[in-house]
Amino acid sequence: MNLLPVIMRELRAQSRQPMTYWLRAIGIGAILGVMALVDVRGVPSELGGRLFSALNATLFLSIWIFVPLLTADTISREKREGTLGLLFLTPLTPIGIVFGKSLIHTLRAITLFLAVLPVLALPFLLGGLTWKDCVVSLFLNSSALVLALAAGLLASTLATDSRRALVLALVLSLGFAYLFMLVHLHVFYSTLPRFLKLPFAPPTHFAWFLPDNLISQIELLISFNTGLSSHPYQFYYGWSRMASAEGWRYVWLNYPVPFQIAWLRELGWLFVESMFGFAAIAVLASWRVRRTWRLEPPSLRHAQLQKFFCAPRFWKSIFRSKMSGLLTRNPIGWLQQYTWSARLLKWGWCLGIVLFECMLVTAPSLSNVWDGQYLLASLLILGIAFTASGSFREERQTGAMELLLITPLKARQILRGRIRGVWGQFLPATVVLVSAWLWLLKDASLFAGRDYTSQTIYWQVFSIVLPLFFLSSFCLLPGIGLFFSMQRLHFVGAWLLTCATGLLVPVLSCWWMKRSWLFAVSSLFTTQFVLALTSRILLERNLTGRRFALGSA
């Protein structure tokens, strides 16, 4: 394979991308933010281990979330711009193109890891850690890095649109993460009985180690793979007199040394298997590139299937009347919802939340029902930011933005219509989630555990402030996202800046004023409102004065 031309081309291209450098700043900023939030109380000898667990968990989860975004648009962008066919005019092969791009984005991911490495060295200076902690973290994060890159690479060959490729990359990455953490847990507990003398026969069914509901499973798997808690390591010896410790230190203090060496060896094999999995996915991606290297019109069968499943078939007159009324009232919002894919996204969010709520209600643990609302609200808010930050991108790329600006519609009407369109796209899902949240409020003390009563400040914070913050984010975040969608930014950068401006900065201001809950809550909502108002004013001024970037970032 002649990889050098692809490597040189990609190095030049990525060196001109501002996102290449901003990712490092985002990574180090996230790590420093976690350091500021770590509880420094307790035994000084355990501070290093506690800080290392928090930083390692942040790095591990960030790899699964951000690394797929690096490779999610590599092949699909070449296909959209028509440059993939030009590469085939050279001696390059599909497998060479795929591996060349993979090596470059692996290098980008490694530079992100190197940027946060000095901060990760701080817990070792504080003490309480061994070389084995470093080896476990290196193997797990390296395996996660390889599989996350593979997820983004595969998504880039399956989708052509940039936003669909990003969403597919995140979905594949989360699926790979769940499978990887599950395999690691299975390897740990299948290796452990060979080195312990147990007074009972170890369980042979792997499901014995996993909770029944999905949220508890995810919590246990994340704690196990990041060392945030020692509970997942206590299934066999937690009942006896064991040394108390946090995270992986529990393993070093309580389990025999031969098992520790065997565990490290198995982690090495997991990394090797991850490399083989990456190679297999790269071969699959090269096969897809060879078959779909150019954009072709859909086949007759594909068009027939799309018409059969996606075209309106029932109550057509009602549907046409509704869409006609929407076009009359809000033509800019109609552009957000007129396609079948937009309507599928709208009702898909609603159906997904309904199904997830049904799954939470049937879970045996009542506390997970309440925790699940936070998870659903977070996903929905991230989805709103994702849609808003890419809202005007298609109009900029196709030149439709200039046509909108020469219509009788004023800039304020365009902005108001698009914000209402984003609201309408997520309104059914929001109504379902808020209804479930209101139903749970009457039993808040029951769902939140033994330290949660209606007389404590926790009730006010978790059952009143967080739902209100979710509603305020639903109302204000689209305006912030539209502002960043009109900047000359990569789509991922616009999405991250939207989340940072509309969510992270208000939360940090609340945390900064935490000594007084009244000032903290006031700071939370005031900061978010001021940032949203500023973004709205700047965006309207830029549209009125035609001061915005028309190019595609």
C-alpha positions as CSV (number, residue, x, y, z in Angstrom):
1,M,0.0,0.0,0.0
2,N,1.3,3.4,-1.0
3,L,0.2,5.4,2.1
4,L,2.7,8.3,1.9
5,P,0.7,10.5,-0.6
6,V,-2.5,10.2,1.5
7,I,-0.6,10.9,4.7
8,M,1.0,14.0,3.3
9,R,-2.3,15.3,1.8
10,E,-4.2,14.7,5.0
11,L,-1.5,16.3,7.2
12,R,-1.6,19.5,5.1
13,A,-5.4,19.5,5.2
14,Q,-5.7,18.9,8.9
15,S,-3.1,21.4,9.8
16,R,-5.3,24.1,8.2
17,Q,-8.3,23.0,10.3
18,P,-8.8,25.2,13.4
19,M,-10.6,22.3,15.1
20,T,-7.4,20.3,15.2
21,Y,-6.0,22.8,17.7
22,W,-9.2,23.6,19.5
23,L,-9.7,20.0,20.4
24,R,-6.6,20.1,22.5
25,A,-7.7,23.2,24.3
26,I,-11.1,21.6,24.9
27,G,-9.5,18.4,26.3
28,I,-7.2,20.2,28.7
29,G,-10.1,22.5,29.7
30,A,-12.3,19.5,30.5
31,I,-9.5,17.9,32.6
32,L,-8.9,21.1,34.5
33,G,-12.6,21.5,35.2
34,V,-12.8,18.0,36.6
35,M,-9.8,18.7,38.8
36,A,-11.5,21.7,40.2
37,L,-14.6,19.6,41.0
38,V,-12.9,16.7,42.7
39,D,-13.5,16.5,46.5
40,V,-10.2,17.0,48.2
41,R,-11.5,16.1,51.7
42,G,-10.5,12.8,53.3
43,V,-7.3,11.0,53.9
44,P,-4.4,12.7,52.1
45,S,-2.9,9.4,51.0
46,E,-6.0,8.7,49.0
47,L,-6.2,12.1,47.3
48,G,-3.9,11.0,44.4
49,G,-6.0,7.9,43.7
50,R,-9.3,9.8,43.9
51,L,-8.0,12.5,41.5
52,F,-6.5,9.9,39.1
53,S,-9.9,8.0,39.0
54,A,-11.8,11.2,38.1
55,L,-9.3,12.2,35.5
56,N,-9.0,8.8,34.0
57,A,-12.8,8.5,33.8
58,T,-13.0,11.8,32.1
59,L,-10.4,10.8,29.5
60,F,-12.1,7.4,29.0
61,L,-15.5,8.8,28.4
62,S,-14.2,11.7,26.3
63,I,-12.5,9.2,24.0
64,W,-15.8,7.4,23.2
65,I,-17.6,10.7,22.6
66,F,-15.1,13.0,20.8
67,V,-12.7,10.7,19.0
68,P,-15.4,9.3,16.6
69,L,-16.2,12.9,15.6
70,L,-12.6,13.2,14.2
71,T,-13.1,10.4,11.6
72,A,-16.9,10.7,11.1
73,D,-16.6,13.0,8.1
74,T,-13.4,11.8,6.5
75,I,-14.7,9.7,3.6
76,S,-18.1,11.2,3.4
77,R,-16.7,14.7,2.8
78,E,-14.5,13.5,0.0
79,K,-17.6,11.9,-1.5
80,R,-19.7,15.0,-1.2
81,E,-17.0,17.2,-2.7
82,G,-16.3,14.8,-5.6
83,T,-12.6,14.4,-4.7
84,L,-12.8,10.7,-3.9
85,G,-12.9,9.8,-7.5
86,L,-9.8,11.9,-8.2
87,L,-7.9,9.8,-5.6
88,F,-8.8,6.7,-7.6
89,L,-7.1,8.2,-10.7
90,T,-3.8,7.8,-8.8
91,P,-2.1,4.5,-7.9
92,L,-3.9,4.6,-4.5
93,T,-6.1,1.7,-3.6
94,P,-9.3,1.9,-1.4
95,I,-7.5,0.1,1.5
96,G,-4.6,2.6,1.2
97,I,-6.9,5.6,1.3
98,V,-8.7,4.2,4.4
99,F,-5.5,3.3,6.3
100,G,-3.8,6.6,5.4
101,K,-6.7,8.6,6.7
102,S,-6.9,6.3,9.8
103,L,-3.3,6.9,10.6
104,I,-3.7,10.7,10.4
105,H,-6.7,10.8,12.6
106,T,-5.0,8.4,15.0
107,L,-2.2,11.0,15.2
108,R,-4.7,13.7,15.9
109,A,-6.2,11.7,18.7
110,I,-2.8,10.9,20.2
111,T,-2.0,14.7,20.2
112,L,-5.2,15.2,22.2
113,F,-4.0,12.5,24.7
114,L,-0.5,14.1,24.9
115,A,-2.1,17.5,25.6
116,V,-3.7,16.2,28.8
117,L,-0.8,14.0,29.8
118,P,0.9,16.6,32.1
119,V,-2.3,16.9,34.1
120,L,-2.6,13.2,34.4
121,A,0.9,13.0,35.9
122,L,-0.2,15.2,38.8
123,P,-1.9,12.4,40.8
124,F,1.3,10.3,40.7
125,L,3.1,13.3,42.3
126,L,0.5,13.3,45.1
127,G,1.1,9.6,45.8
128,G,-1.1,6.6,46.4
129,L,-0.6,5.1,42.9
130,T,1.5,2.4,41.4
131,W,2.8,1.5,38.0
132,K,0.0,-1.0,37.6
133,D,-2.6,1.9,37.6
134,C,-0.8,3.5,34.7
135,V,-0.6,0.2,32.8
136,V,-4.4,-0.5,33.3
137,S,-5.3,3.1,32.3
138,L,-3.0,2.9,29.2
139,F,-4.4,-0.4,28.0
140,L,-8.1,0.6,28.5
141,N,-7.8,4.1,27.0
142,S,-5.7,2.7,24.0
143,S,-8.3,0.1,23.3
144,A,-11.1,2.7,23.6
145,L,-9.2,5.0,21.2
146,V,-8.8,2.3,18.6
147,L,-12.5,1.2,18.7
148,A,-13.7,4.8,18.7
149,L,-11.7,5.6,15.6
150,A,-13.1,2.5,14.0
151,A,-16.6,3.6,14.8
152,G,-16.1,7.0,13.2
153,L,-14.4,5.5,10.1
154,L,-17.3,3.0,9.6
155,A,-19.9,5.8,10.0
156,S,-18.1,7.9,7.4
157,T,-18.5,5.2,4.7
158,L,-22.2,4.4,5.6
159,A,-23.5,8.0,5.5
160,T,-22.9,10.9,3.1
161,D,-24.5,13.9,5.0
162,S,-22.1,15.3,7.6
163,R,-24.7,15.4,10.4
164,R,-26.0,11.9,9.8
165,A,-22.4,10.7,9.8
166,L,-21.7,12.3,13.1
167,V,-24.9,10.9,14.7
168,L,-24.1,7.4,13.3
169,A,-20.5,7.7,14.6
170,L,-21.7,8.5,18.1
171,V,-24.3,5.6,18.0
172,L,-21.7,3.1,16.8
173,S,-19.1,4.4,19.3
174,L,-21.5,4.0,22.3
175,G,-22.4,0.5,21.1
176,F,-18.7,-0.4,20.8
177,A,-18.1,1.1,24.3
178,Y,-20.9,-1.0,25.8
179,L,-19.6,-4.2,24.2
180,F,-16.0,-3.4,25.2
181,M,-16.8,-2.7,28.8
182,L,-19.0,-5.9,28.9
183,V,-16.2,-8.0,27.5
184,H,-13.7,-6.5,30.0
185,L,-16.0,-7.3,32.9
186,H,-16.4,-10.9,31.6
187,V,-12.7,-11.3,31.3
188,F,-12.0,-10.1,34.8
189,Y,-14.5,-12.4,36.5
190,S,-13.6,-15.4,34.3
191,T,-9.9,-15.0,35.3
192,L,-10.4,-14.3,39.0
193,P,-11.7,-17.7,40.2
194,R,-8.5,-19.4,39.0
195,F,-6.4,-17.5,41.6
196,L,-8.8,-17.6,44.6
197,K,-9.8,-20.3,47.0
198,L,-13.5,-19.7,47.4
199,P,-15.7,-21.4,50.0
200,F,-18.4,-21.6,47.3
201,A,-18.7,-22.5,43.6
202,P,-18.3,-19.4,41.5
203,P,-21.3,-18.5,39.3
204,T,-21.0,-19.8,35.8
205,H,-23.6,-17.5,34.2
206,F,-22.2,-14.1,33.4
207,A,-25.6,-12.3,33.9
208,W,-25.1,-12.9,37.7
209,F,-22.7,-10.0,37.8
210,L,-25.0,-7.5,35.9
211,P,-28.0,-5.7,37.3
212,D,-31.4,-6.2,35.6
213,N,-32.0,-2.7,34.3
214,L,-29.9,-0.9,31.7
215,I,-29.1,2.2,33.7
216,S,-27.6,0.2,36.6
217,Q,-25.6,-1.8,34.1
218,I,-24.1,1.3,32.5
219,E,-23.3,2.7,36.0
220,L,-21.6,-0.5,37.0
221,L,-19.7,-0.9,33.7
222,I,-18.4,2.7,33.8
223,S,-17.3,2.4,37.4
224,F,-15.6,-0.9,36.7
225,N,-13.7,0.3,33.6
226,T,-12.7,3.7,35.1
227,G,-12.0,2.8,38.7
228,L,-14.4,5.3,40.0
229,S,-15.7,2.9,42.6
230,S,-14.5,-0.3,44.3
231,H,-18.0,-1.9,44.4
232,P,-17.7,-3.8,41.1
233,Y,-14.5,-5.5,42.3
234,Q,-16.2,-6.9,45.5
235,F,-18.5,-9.6,44.2
236,Y,-16.3,-12.4,45.6
237,Y,-14.6,-10.9,48.6
238,G,-16.8,-8.0,49.6
239,W,-18.3,-10.0,52.4
240,S,-15.1,-10.8,54.2
241,R,-12.5,-8.7,56.0
242,M,-10.8,-6.9,53.2
243,A,-8.7,-3.7,53.1
244,S,-10.8,-0.7,52.3
245,A,-9.7,1.2,49.2
246,E,-11.1,3.0,46.2
247,G,-11.0,2.0,42.6
248,W,-8.2,-0.3,41.2
249,R,-6.4,0.1,44.5
250,Y,-8.9,-2.3,46.0
251,V,-7.6,-5.0,43.5
252,W,-3.9,-4.3,44.3
253,L,-4.5,-4.5,48.1
254,N,-6.9,-7.5,48.3
255,Y,-6.3,-9.8,45.4
256,P,-3.2,-12.0,44.9
257,V,-0.3,-10.8,42.8
258,P,-0.5,-13.7,40.2
259,F,-4.1,-12.6,39.5
260,Q,-3.0,-9.0,39.0
261,I,-0.4,-10.0,36.5
262,A,-2.9,-12.2,34.7
263,W,-5.4,-9.3,34.6
264,L,-2.8,-7.0,33.0
265,R,-2.0,-9.8,30.5
266,E,-5.7,-10.0,29.6
267,L,-5.9,-6.3,29.2
268,G,-3.0,-6.5,26.7
269,W,-4.8,-9.2,24.8
270,L,-7.9,-7.0,24.8
271,F,-5.9,-4.2,23.2
272,V,-4.6,-6.6,20.5
273,E,-8.1,-7.8,19.8
274,S,-9.2,-4.2,19.5
275,M,-6.4,-3.7,16.9
276,F,-7.7,-6.7,15.0
277,G,-11.2,-5.3,15.2
278,F,-10.0,-2.0,13.8
279,A,-8.3,-3.7,11.0
280,A,-11.4,-5.7,10.1
281,I,-13.5,-2.5,10.2
282,A,-10.9,-0.8,8.0
283,V,-11.2,-3.6,5.4
284,L,-15.0,-3.3,5.5
285,A,-14.7,0.5,5.1
286,S,-12.4,0.0,2.1
287,W,-15.0,-2.4,0.6
288,R,-17.7,0.2,1.0
289,V,-15.4,2.9,-0.5
290,R,-14.8,0.7,-3.6
291,R,-18.6,0.2,-4.0
292,T,-19.9,3.7,-3.2
293,W,-17.0,6.0,-4.2
294,R,-19.3,8.3,-6.1
295,L,-22.8,9.7,-5.5
296,E,-25.3,7.9,-7.6
297,P,-29.1,8.5,-7.9
298,P,-31.2,6.0,-5.9
299,S,-32.3,2.9,-7.8
300,L,-35.9,2.3,-8.8
301,R,-36.4,-0.2,-6.0
302,H,-34.9,2.1,-3.5
303,A,-37.3,4.9,-4.6
304,Q,-40.3,2.6,-4.5
305,L,-39.4,1.4,-1.0
306,Q,-38.9,5.0,0.2
307,K,-42.2,6.1,-1.3
308,F,-44.0,3.1,0.3
309,F,-42.6,3.6,3.8
310,C,-42.0,7.4,4.0
311,A,-44.8,9.0,1.9
312,P,-48.1,9.9,3.7
313,R,-50.7,7.1,3.3
314,F,-53.4,7.9,5.8
315,W,-55.4,11.1,6.4
316,K,-53.6,12.9,3.5
317,S,-56.0,15.8,3.4
318,I,-55.4,16.5,7.1
319,F,-51.7,16.3,6.6
320,R,-51.7,18.6,3.6
321,S,-53.9,21.1,5.5
322,K,-51.6,21.0,8.5
323,M,-48.4,21.6,6.4
324,S,-50.1,24.3,4.4
325,G,-51.1,26.1,7.6
326,L,-47.6,25.8,8.9
327,L,-46.2,27.2,5.6
328,T,-48.5,30.1,5.9
329,R,-47.8,30.9,9.5
330,N,-44.1,30.1,9.7
331,P,-42.4,29.5,6.3
332,I,-38.9,29.4,7.9
333,G,-40.1,26.8,10.4
334,W,-41.7,24.9,7.6
335,L,-38.3,24.4,6.0
336,Q,-37.2,22.7,9.3
337,Q,-40.0,20.1,9.1
338,Y,-41.2,19.6,5.5
339,T,-39.1,16.5,4.7
340,W,-40.0,13.0,5.9
341,S,-36.6,12.6,7.6
342,A,-37.3,15.7,9.7
343,R,-40.7,14.4,10.7
344,L,-39.2,11.0,11.4
345,L,-36.6,12.7,13.7
346,K,-39.4,14.6,15.4
347,W,-41.5,11.6,16.3
348,G,-38.5,9.3,16.7
349,W,-37.4,11.4,19.7
350,C,-40.9,11.2,21.1
351,L,-41.2,7.5,20.6
352,G,-37.7,6.9,22.0
353,I,-38.5,8.8,25.2
354,V,-41.8,7.0,25.6
355,L,-40.1,3.6,25.2
356,F,-37.3,4.5,27.6
357,E,-39.8,5.8,30.2
358,C,-41.7,2.4,30.0
359,M,-38.4,0.6,30.5
360,L,-37.6,2.8,33.5
361,V,-41.0,2.2,35.1
362,T,-40.6,-1.5,34.9
363,A,-37.2,-1.4,36.5
364,P,-37.0,-2.9,40.0
365,S,-34.9,0.0,41.3
366,L,-37.0,3.0,42.0
367,S,-34.1,5.4,42.2
368,N,-33.2,4.6,38.6
369,V,-36.5,6.0,37.5
370,W,-35.6,9.4,38.8
371,D,-32.0,9.2,37.6
372,G,-33.3,8.2,34.1
373,Q,-35.1,11.6,33.8
374,Y,-31.7,13.3,34.1
375,L,-30.3,11.1,31.4
376,L,-33.2,11.7,29.1
377,A,-33.2,15.4,29.7
378,S,-29.4,15.6,29.0
379,L,-29.8,13.6,25.7
380,L,-32.7,15.8,24.6
381,I,-30.9,19.1,25.3
382,L,-27.8,17.8,23.5
383,G,-30.1,16.9,20.6
384,I,-31.5,20.4,20.6
385,A,-28.0,21.9,20.6
386,F,-27.0,19.6,17.8
387,T,-30.0,20.6,15.6
388,A,-29.7,24.3,16.3
389,S,-25.9,24.5,15.7
390,G,-26.4,23.0,12.2
391,S,-29.7,24.7,11.4
392,F,-28.5,27.3,8.9
393,R,-25.6,25.2,7.6
394,E,-27.5,23.7,4.7
395,E,-28.8,27.2,3.6
396,R,-25.2,28.5,3.7
397,Q,-23.9,25.6,1.6
398,T,-26.6,25.7,-1.0
399,G,-26.9,29.5,-1.3
400,A,-30.4,29.6,0.0
401,M,-29.5,32.0,2.7
402,E,-29.1,34.8,0.2
403,L,-32.5,34.0,-1.2
404,L,-34.0,34.2,2.3
405,L,-32.4,37.6,2.9
406,I,-33.9,39.2,-0.2
407,T,-37.5,38.1,0.6
408,P,-39.9,40.5,2.3
409,L,-39.1,38.7,5.6
410,K,-37.0,40.7,8.0
411,A,-34.0,39.2,9.8
412,R,-36.0,39.1,13.1
413,Q,-38.8,37.2,11.4
414,I,-36.3,34.7,9.9
415,L,-34.7,34.1,13.3
416,R,-38.0,33.8,15.1
417,G,-39.3,31.4,12.5
418,R,-36.3,29.1,12.7
419,I,-36.3,29.1,16.5
420,R,-40.0,28.2,16.5
421,G,-39.2,25.5,14.0
422,V,-36.5,24.0,16.3
423,W,-39.0,24.1,19.2
424,G,-41.7,22.4,17.1
425,Q,-39.3,19.6,16.2
426,F,-38.6,18.7,19.8
427,L,-41.9,19.8,21.4
428,P,-43.6,16.3,21.5
429,A,-40.6,14.7,23.2
430,T,-40.3,17.6,25.6
431,V,-44.0,17.3,26.5
432,V,-43.6,13.6,27.3
433,L,-40.5,14.1,29.4
434,V,-42.0,17.1,31.3
435,S,-45.2,15.1,32.0
436,A,-43.2,12.2,33.4
437,W,-41.1,14.5,35.5
438,L,-44.2,16.2,36.9
439,W,-45.7,12.8,37.8
440,L,-42.5,11.9,39.6
441,L,-42.4,15.2,41.6
442,K,-45.1,14.1,44.0
443,D,-43.0,11.1,45.1
444,A,-39.6,12.8,44.9
445,S,-38.5,11.7,48.3
446,L,-39.3,8.0,47.5
447,F,-37.2,8.0,44.3
448,A,-34.2,9.8,45.5
449,G,-33.0,7.5,48.3
450,R,-32.5,7.8,52.1
451,D,-30.7,11.2,52.1
452,Y,-33.5,12.8,50.0
453,T,-36.5,14.2,51.8
454,S,-39.0,17.0,51.0
455,Q,-37.6,19.1,53.9
456,T,-34.0,19.2,52.6
457,I,-32.3,21.5,50.2
458,Y,-31.7,18.6,47.9
459,W,-35.4,18.4,47.1
460,Q,-35.4,22.1,46.0
461,V,-32.3,21.6,43.8
462,F,-32.9,18.3,42.1
463,S,-36.7,18.3,41.8
464,I,-37.3,22.0,41.1
465,V,-34.2,23.6,39.7
466,L,-33.1,20.9,37.3
467,P,-36.5,20.6,35.5
468,L,-36.6,24.4,35.3
469,F,-33.1,24.5,33.9
470,F,-34.2,21.9,31.3
471,L,-37.1,24.1,30.3
472,S,-35.0,27.2,30.1
473,S,-32.4,25.4,28.0
474,F,-35.2,24.2,25.7
475,C,-36.3,27.8,25.2
476,L,-32.9,29.6,25.0
477,L,-30.5,27.1,23.5
478,P,-31.8,27.2,19.9
479,G,-30.9,30.9,19.7
480,I,-27.4,30.3,20.9
481,G,-27.0,27.4,18.5
482,L,-28.2,29.5,15.5
483,F,-25.6,32.1,16.3
484,F,-22.8,29.6,16.2
485,S,-24.3,27.9,13.1
486,M,-23.7,31.2,11.2
487,Q,-20.0,31.4,12.1
488,R,-17.1,30.0,10.1
489,L,-16.8,27.0,12.3
490,H,-16.7,23.2,11.9
491,F,-20.0,21.7,12.7
492,V,-18.5,19.8,15.7
493,G,-17.0,23.1,17.0
494,A,-20.3,24.9,16.6
495,W,-22.0,22.2,18.6
496,L,-19.4,22.1,21.3
497,L,-19.5,25.9,21.6
498,T,-23.3,25.9,21.8
499,C,-23.2,23.4,24.7
500,A,-20.4,25.2,26.4
501,T,-22.1,28.6,26.2
502,G,-25.6,27.6,26.9
503,L,-25.0,24.8,29.4
504,L,-21.5,24.7,30.8
505,V,-21.0,28.4,31.6
506,P,-24.3,28.7,33.5
507,V,-23.5,25.6,35.5
508,L,-20.0,26.8,36.3
509,S,-21.5,30.1,37.5
510,C,-23.9,28.3,39.7
511,W,-21.1,26.2,41.1
512,W,-19.0,29.3,41.7
513,M,-21.9,30.8,43.9
514,K,-22.6,27.5,45.7
515,R,-22.2,29.0,49.2
516,S,-25.6,30.4,48.9
517,W,-28.3,28.3,47.1
518,L,-30.3,31.4,46.3
519,F,-27.5,33.2,44.6
520,A,-26.4,30.0,42.9
521,V,-29.8,29.4,41.3
522,S,-30.2,33.0,40.4
523,S,-26.7,32.9,38.7
524,L,-27.6,29.8,36.8
525,F,-30.7,31.2,35.1
526,T,-29.4,34.8,34.8
527,T,-26.2,33.7,33.1
528,Q,-28.0,31.5,30.6
529,F,-30.5,34.2,29.8
530,V,-27.9,36.9,29.3
531,L,-25.8,34.7,27.0
532,A,-28.9,33.7,25.0
533,L,-29.9,37.4,24.7
534,T,-26.4,38.4,23.6
535,S,-26.3,35.7,21.0
536,R,-29.7,36.7,19.7
537,I,-28.7,40.4,19.4
538,L,-25.4,39.6,17.7
539,L,-27.0,37.2,15.3
540,E,-29.8,39.6,14.3
541,R,-27.2,42.4,13.8
542,N,-25.0,40.1,11.6
543,L,-28.0,39.1,9.5
544,T,-29.2,42.6,9.1
545,G,-25.8,43.9,8.1
546,R,-25.0,40.8,6.0
547,R,-21.9,40.2,8.2
548,F,-21.7,36.5,8.3
549,A,-19.6,33.8,6.6
550,L,-21.2,32.3,3.5
551,G,-18.6,29.7,3.1
552,S,-18.8,26.1,4.3
553,A,-16.7,25.4,7.2
